Amino acid sequence: MNILFVMYDQLRFDYLSCSGHPHLKTPNFDRVAARGVRFTNAYVQSPVCGPSRMSFYTGRYVSSHGAQWNGYPLRVGELTLGDHLRALGMGCWLIGKTHMKADAEGMGRLGLASDSLIGARQAECGFDAFVRDDGLWGYGPDGWYDEKRSPYNEYLASQGYDGENPWADYANAGVSDEAQMASGWMFENAERAANVREEDSETPWLTREAMRFVDQAMAPWCAHVSYIKPHWPYIVPAPYHAMYGPDDILPPVRDASELEAPHPVLAAYHDTRVSQAFRQDEVRRKVIPAYMGLIRQCDDQLGRLLDHLEASGEANDTMIVLTSDHGDYLGDHWLGEKDFFHEASVKIPLIILDPRRDADATRGTTCGALVEAIDLCATFIEAAGGAVPDHIVEGRSLMPWLHGQPPKTWREVVVSEYDYSVTPRAEALGVSPRDARLFMVFDGRWKLIHAEGGFRPMLFDLANDPGEFKDLGDDTEASGEIARLYDHLARWSRRMSQRVTISDDQIRNRRGKSARRGILPFLVDGSEVPADLTERYRGPARQDHRDSD
């Protein structure tokens, strides 16, 4: 059994034809969905790249693993998917992005060299890196955004693209009518074709790396193929730049009432540069067709990867998982990017194909259970033949749903967290770094958003307000639902999340064992316990060392 774990960056749940998009055709996503299960209520543990991915990789909530923002190190020693799978005899490989920063201080404290096997795995989120490229190679007056090497930039250089950073100058830039560089950083250039041969652009390049991995891999393996696209810069090579136009753009999911006395934290996000840009129809007119083109290119390359898997003979022995680390507002709710808890941002696509006979009954079906990103770690452990260590992994295996045997009990709510302390919004709101945190609790109908720092809650009723336009957080008639969801949040916050070195079963097995090793406090005369426990403490004294005086 192998696992092909494919993640796309910033792919919305509803921008696939199998999830109902009327214009964007994704036949290869649909191809996997037709043979697997599409989960229609899957949510990330944080609506931003780094912490979301760390939750996928650890199977733990953000406040459990602690890497709460992009660039926050995942602490040394945190168990990850690679640790769990290698213990079961399955290799765990990275092809693409993790957005993980190593805990250099922790590694130094423990004497772990980054070029050692253990050190390299600690620095790569527990993966063995076949090829790592985080895909954002911006550079400015103060240097590079990402100081690691870029295998993709090296590839472009080998193909004749000149300059220090062909990622920025060619793969993510077009050419203006005046033959000037038209950078993808500027939304006005999104409608132009990227100045790169399509086969040399990022998505086909990573697909070839994934196929190269399959050709040399020794089973069983888990391959995390992690694409940077359709994440911005929103620019795509020909012919994808011209596949979609203004008539293919869906109307924004927003209402003027959302701008009338909004919650202070939401108002702060309305005031960001990206949100102000996406309020402009001209920006959406240029960006969304490019975003759709990027997704269509991802779909075509998925088809190549699936075909290669079949040609290699691995398809019948490989679980395929398609998902995303978060969504993209694209102007919905007057917002851009991600960073908040509306469905466009926090809900993700999730399609799982289990090739084994046990999953035949669910092929081509959908599942509406409340699913969290952390469930994939548990699912992979079970798929590899292991028992989920639930004192460490906080997610639950999806295998029962895949095999048509729904569990007797399942979660009542999903929880997502967001730490915005490093952003200008925290300063604008006058919130301390420790209070600049948001929590979402969603039960499938009612969505509560709690903001630390003394703010009132937000509440949405998706049954009667599927667009999430009307905030009921200060509606006294909704006080019962608010209290109920706060109770869920309180119970979640009291979870046992840090006792990861010993399991419940180990604890049960240790009960009373100390007595068998001679620890017998609080006895009156010894008759309270079995005689064999006190046997070594009875009998004549063999010597007398008391002072004779």
ABEGO torsion letter per residue (X at the ends): XBBBBBBBBGBBAAABAAAGBAABBBAAAAAAAAABBBBABBBBABBBAAAAAAAAAAGBBAAAAGBABBGBBBBBGBBBAAAAAAAAGBBBBBBEBAGBBBBAAAAAAAGBBAABAAAAAAAAGGBBBABBBAGBBBBBAAEBABABBBAAAAAAAAAGBBEABAAAAAAABBBBAAGBBBBAABAAAAABBBBBBAAABAAAAAAAAAAAAAAABBOBBBBBBBBAOABOBBBBBOAAAAABBAAABBBBBBBAAAABGBBAAAAAAAABAAAAAAABAAAAAAAAAAAAAAAAAAAAAAAAAAAAAAAAGAAAABBBBBBBAEBBAGGBGGBBEBGBABAAAABBBBBBBBABAAAAAABGBBBABBBBAAAAAAAAAAAAGBBBBAAABABBBAAAAAAGBBBABBBABBBBBBBAAABAAAAAAGBBAAABBBBBBBAGABBBBBBBGGBBBBBBBAAABAAGABBAAABAAAAAAAAAAAAAAAAAAABBAABAABBAAAAAAABGAAAAAGBBBGBAAGAABBAAAAAAABEBBABBABBAX
